[in-house]
């Protein structure tokens, strides 16, 4: 099980303490981000694309968007040529798209371990874990409020997951830490318990600034100003509302050249029309306005076209996942993003199920497949999401993370080298033979097929004797194994101390707040 | 729950007994077969297609295929210009493809209820249930040998499943019936317990003939000769071997103008090379040879390009499902089939799991998605498959059947009528509003979103109070509800009596055989 077995890292140069830290540290194998060798699946024809793009501009010009409690934003919009009426911003046809054109189509997010850097955009897909749940669930403890201990555990699991490229952000809400201080502990965990890239805080502009400052300690201040070291999630308050908290955080990141995902948060039927074309129109209008504003703050700042999409169950009002309408919107929004030349964030291991059961897996597999085939470049929630995002599930985290290997395999496409063609094998085996022992199989079998690290392929009798365990039970064992064998990646003790001191100072400067 | 609630059918004309039967009969809603309004996903570029097609012809010409114990077939091949050496048939480049060109690209399979007719080919997708398992499983009874009572139950569930277009064939092996007689009971069940189209027996040429004869009773002999009323599964004994039993059955069907699926049975790494391109080459060679032979038997007989694809787990030897390699092969084979102008059979709710758990659902969802996006025209095993095809699962049957609704929704694609564009709704709601009550939502919500008939969307507290049931538990309830409310479709009692008499006569003519 190569993705969890720790291997000793060779000690490199550096001070004595750093060398000792390096010597005792281990590294877990992480796959390189996905570089697709398959086409994108596209559901909108040219007519549909033109109608939706035209309509989105009409919405911006005639209905407009709202920037709440943000005089600075209104001033920037007015100066750019928009019609600003109270907090409503009406954007003349073509202006938003023109402003968006300065955003880069590809950017590199640096990790403190350069082998873990990710390139976001193009034909790539970067996978990041679940974000945001206030609850966690595991087989033994059931469903309960998430704590900082859970948060640390999920960062560790993410670090050890071979197919996960990114450590994410709020892998769960550590509800035992004051709300105005938890971003500090969360960042400290990502920075010290993992060496994969991570996300910054967005719940207050000052917390975004803390994120930038902590990155200054970890990467060096100059490095941060010259490179992207965070990709952070800025949700639009759909429909068409940009609140000051999220925009304030985005302004901090843009000014510091850090990446944001500008992401309409859509539960179709509630925050957007019940039709696919109508939803795509609104998503595009919101992204155009949001990214244009991002570029008004700083031309050339890296930014991602985001689309979080669920449907609503009209009987219960619950958000639903893995549905055909969400897939169509996700495929379509990818086309719109590519026509803007922007990286695209969507999809995830979405599900509404309360348990990591068959429902969860159907819904998640539907969503993961659409993410890969729809040309998504950054997939948040790629593992661990449960119960409509209310719960981070330990078992589902490792179940989904195993499935992410399938996306890597599928993205490889079909090779046609002489070895791939296997004509010698077909001639050698001939009618009625079998390929198990032939030379081509012997030479290729080790890397020929994706292999699960979790699922059961045993003979029925063996499986039955071993307790007839279902996937959740197998995953629970895996979770325990991983957390028991986790070892921290090497970090310069001086850097860790400085981060720790920063956290302590900032915490001491504020009273606790729990709402 | 419109797909299970029985509705009274209006009585139509006919004799007194027929009228009485009609009056007491009910009908369950069945969706029309899928007509895709989305493109196919294609993984092979022109270079790869040309290499694979060239190589397949090379295999046919140089390696050849084997027709076992079938002098008649060898004679037909010799006359057609192939090089026949003992049982090995080497086919000159181009000959097989030319012979295949007389097969129709689309055909209609008739059901005894004409509303259930299916059109196989083009952009359509017809969904049929699991085929072949010797075992069944349900929550209460566990895993056990399948019986005729199970068989009847699965036919009933298939009949009542809204998104299933086809009644299938061996939905499980009724192991309590002698092996030489069970085809009679199976056909009788499909013909009387359902009014959807079905498959014929292929386990002996004489059983294929029985299937044709029973169809003569059900549809009328002339109708059968002039129309396709069965689509039957002819597996190739991969690699490149055509055995006399399967070919004998195919000959019967072709002579009677009935459709066959000519289907290589591939567990990659065992029956085909470990590479995707190599497997596609072999699949194409086998299909070319098999369909060419079908057309030699009867020019113009309807036939489907089949590809059953699994990978092998090189550690345990177990077949594996939902893997990226199987998906790439399935996508690629679809391209090869379309270039031959033939309907394509592949995919299904494949899984290796022993239980209808998360593993089963991940694997099945991966396979169902690839089937829809890969342009499959006939999908066998679309619901109910478990444990690598050893088990027909009651719960998974209804779980998968519910997911098939998603394929219908996704296939619709994106409409851009004025109503779809929803510009009035966006203007009406405006920034910061919500769409739940707006006029467009009110007018469209009923049909806007696919809705599950099984999965849980309830609030956590409600779900918890109701017993915190997982998908399997919900499905078990659904199975019981369906079997409790099943009602037989109307059938002319004289026809049913004649079928019953045929079965009794045929059974009386043979001793029991159990191997």
Interface residues (C-beta under 8 A of the other chain):
Chain A: X38 X39 X41 X42 X43 X44 X47 X48 X51 X52 X55 X58 X59 X62 X63 X64 X65 X66 X88 X143 X237 X239 X240 X241 X268 X269 X270 X271 X272 X273 X274 X275 X276 X277 X278 X279 X280 X281 X282 X285 X311 X312 X313 X314 X315 X316 X318 X320 X322 X323 X324 X325 X327 X328 X332 X352 X353 X354 X355 X356 X357 X358 X359 X360 X361 X362 X363 X364 X365 X366 X369 X370 X373 X387 X390 X396 X399 X403 X406 X407 X408 X409 X410 X412 X413 X414 X415 X416 X419 X420 X421 X422 X423 X425 X426 X427 X429 X430 X431 X432 X433 X434 X435 X436 X440 X441 X444 X445 X446 X448 X449 X450 X451 X452 X455 X456 X457 X458 X459 X460 X463 X464 X468 X470 X471 X472
Chain B: X38 X39 X41 X42 X43 X44 X47 X48 X51 X52 X55 X58 X59 X62 X63 X64 X65 X66 X88 X143 X237 X239 X240 X241 X268 X269 X270 X271 X272 X273 X274 X275 X276 X277 X278 X279 X280 X281 X282 X285 X311 X312 X313 X314 X315 X316 X318 X320 X322 X323 X324 X325 X327 X328 X332 X352 X353 X354 X355 X356 X357 X358 X359 X360 X361 X362 X363 X364 X365 X366 X369 X370 X373 X387 X390 X396 X399 X403 X406 X407 X408 X409 X410 X412 X413 X414 X415 X416 X419 X420 X421 X422 X423 X425 X426 X427 X429 X430 X431 X432 X433 X434 X435 X436 X440 X441 X444 X445 X446 X448 X449 X450 X451 X452 X455 X456 X457 X458 X459 X460 X463 X464 X468 X470 X471 X472
